[in-house]
Amino acid sequence: MLTFDLFGNPISLVVDLSAMYWSLADLILLIVAVLVALVFSIRFALTQHERRSVAPLVFGIIAMAVNVIIFFATQELSWPMAILDLWTLLMLSILTAEIVCLVLSTRRRSAVRRESEDSFDDEDLITPIMP
């Protein structure tokens, strides 16, 4: 098993399937998932006056909640720490899905804003004067 020494404590890079470990990568992915959902939720609340679909934001927050549940269901923090474990790929894929949902919620808003700006021309303000 691959290990390295950190301040005199051996830390394994990959988990031995017969041993019990918790993953530092899973904890980092969990923290990132919560922060991303928090930032997008605050941004959504601050720009609530704009028309857009709430569904991608809701799916992103649900993905974050699933990430939290999976972390606490699979990681026992009293066990020794490893960098990666079997659940890291699942946590990473859920985080990716969350970010995609939340980015889609902002892109749709930008597309609607661009369409409304494109439909308005300066020529609409000028009325011809008949002699």
Order of alpha helices (4+ residues) and beta strands (2+ residues): beta-beta-beta-alpha-alpha-beta-alpha
